[in-house]
Amino acid sequence: MQFLWLWIDEFVGKGLEWYVIAQIFIYQAATLVPLALPLAVLLSTIMTFGNLGQHYELVAMKSAGISLRRISMPIFIFCGMMMVLAFYFANVQIPDAQLKIRTLLYDIQQQKPAFNIKEGLFYNQIDGYSIKVGKKDADNQNMHEVMIYDHTSNKGNVSLILADDGKMAMNEDKDKLMVTLYKGTRYEEMEDKDNNKRTYPFSVTTFGKQEIVMDLSAFKLNRSDEDFFKENYQMLNILELDEAIDSLNIGELGKRMGFLNNMSTYFHLHDSSGQQRIVKNPYIVKGKDLTANFSKSEKQKIYSAALNSTRTLKGIADFSVVTLQNGYEFENRFRLEWHRKFTLSIACIIFFFIGAPFGAIVRKGGLGMPMVSAIVIFIIYYMITVAGEKASNENVFSPFIGMWLSSFVMIPLGLFLTYKASIDSNLFNKEWYYNIARKVQAWLQFKKDKDIIVESE
């Protein structure tokens, strides 16, 4: 739904075929698979072990000597298969789906709105023509009081056609509009270049019937070459991301960093003849007047040249710093995408170690408690992921820490719940907490009574 409302303005009024819209949503649905699989694993494991605990089947299996680790092993293997499937989608299917989505959205953006001429308004979407219709019949084909400006000669409003009636129809391929006009007049300014002095004779032609063929190919959805968008980081797999990151390291970033590291080689002193003089890097000599051997006029030239060089170098340095910052941010996007392909797949195993013991401890099946618990846990995981990714984009964290932060938070929780489930903990049993509260209350009351007795004595 977020994707739909984001692009709804591009879809409306374009006359898109139903299968084009279906393609977009199918590709978009494919991109959600690695995100949906961990949530599905979390919800299903909570429901499964919750049902087993609610019907005392876990108790029966444990009393028969079967440990919780052995009980959960088949589901663990299945979750491992889900992890491999999630990685396959993240590394293979999602880049391909993102490429197709981006290409298709670009083509839709470039497509003109659907052909629709309204009464009393000029319609300028057809290349080379501006059409105004006074009235249209209900069949949407027959027209009356037709005015057409012909701009195909690219000379402005030099050709005007007025007709009492007309009829328009598309060919079978819907790439041509056949306009037939009846009882009209054509007014045209004609340029005469035969004479030495240009003249513009005016031509008036009346006709009983005239046909005009207008090109509507711009209204069709023309598919672009997908290779045009192939370099985007969201459309690359692991190997392609590695190559892109390496090319960034040895490319423009390396050049800019090399310039900043070797900026000292740009400082020289020259005499009036343009020859280098004194030392190559005069700024490293401290406590000496390096211009003492020059005349006053030469000193002024040196100071002026040094000032201009310094300003130039400062501008280049500032530009290099900005380029490096943008380059690092751009590189971070590639590294974040590289780690994302692993974190979403590893999340299937992490959520198994959270969902299975959580369900065994809670002992509630169905869709109520498991659904609420799974959504809360997943929202926490997703919020940490988004926060870590944003921090990495702002260079607060490295891409590794930013993308794996949510996993680092959830792994201890999974280990804690697994330990509690293995010892049959009453962690989520409200009666257990009530008993603790009653014991604490009784102890406080006993202490209070004891203090009263001591004070009375």
Phi, psi and omega in degrees: 000323177298316179297320182296310183290336178290325185246011185298326181294332180281336183274324187289135174081007180264353181066036183288145176289156183296326183288336176292314177297320179296319178301315182300315183287329177293315178297319180293322178297325179296326180289343181269354184298310180297335177278329182279328183298314178299320178295321178295319178297316180298311182294316184292322179290322177297316180295317183296306182287334174294317177296318179298320179287323182295325181261017175059023177285326175296319179297319181295317180291322178292324178293337177274004177092011179266122182283163178296327178297318180288325179296319185274356184299315178300321179290326177298318178296318178296319178294328174297321175295322176296324178296316178296319179296319179297319178294321178298316179295318183292327185266333186244305188285318182296314177303319179293319179294319178297322178296316180292321178297312183297319179295316182293319178295323177296318179295321179294321179296325181281341182287142178283159176300158182302145182296118182204104179269124180258153182292137174076005181235144176285135179248117187245014185280342178276124182300125176091358183220148172230118191242138173228130181241127179289319182206144177238146176282171183295334180286354178064020179238315181279133185234159178222149181056065186265136176230124182230123171265124181263111181252016184294338179276355179058039179239014180092203182275070181255354182222122182229135179240128175241133181218146179289318183222165178194169180215136180235145181203147179265154175283180184295323180280353179058032176246002178224140176250118180266111181252122178248122183250145181234139174052073183220180180223141178246124178251128186215134172268124184248135181268126180255112182256002182289323180280160177297327178256127182292138175233159182233081179293150182256129183245132176236123182232129176257149181214154175268329179207136179214140180246137178233133178253120181248137182279125179246020183296334179292342180274350179274153179279104180268125183275130180274167177285126183293336180296341180295332182252010190292336187278356179293142186296333180285350186247022181241147175270187186300311183295319180292325176294320177299315179296320180294319179295318178297319180293327176291322182292323184260004183262235186297325179298318179296321179296313181295318179294321176297323178295316180294323181288332184249026182295335182299334181290351180273354183260119178217162171248137181231149175270186185294339179276354179092000180275143179294141187219162181064257183230160180288319181239081187293337185289346179276350178270117186254147175076017181230144175272102186284350180254015184294330184274004181257153175286170182298317179294323178292323177298318179298319178295320180295314180298318180295315179295321180295319179297315179296318179296320180295318178298318179298314181295323177297318177296318179294319180296316179299316178296322180293322179296315178297319178298319179295317179298313178296323179294319178295319177297319179294320178293323178300324179297320178294318181291322176298317179295324178297314180288330182299326182294336178266321186295320181291329178281320177296334180299333178299317179288319180299315181289337173295315181288346173268313186290318183297305179293328178298314178296322180292328180280316182291319180060045177229122178261199179079200182252355185286277182301315178300320181296312180298315182296316181297318181295318180297313181297318182290323178296319177299314178299316183292320179295319177295321178298313180296319179296318178294321179294319179295319178296324177291321177296331179266012177062025173280316175245160170286157179303326180296310181293318182300317183277332182263002182300315180298322178292321179296330179282321186279333181298312176300324177297317178296318178295321179296314180293324178296318178295316181296322179290327182290336179255015179056050181288149176263039188301322183248022178265114184295330178297326179296318179290324176298318179296320178296317180297320179294322178293319178296319179296319179294321179294319179295320179294320177298318179295320179296315179296323180295320179295323179294319180296319181296318181293324180291326178288000000 
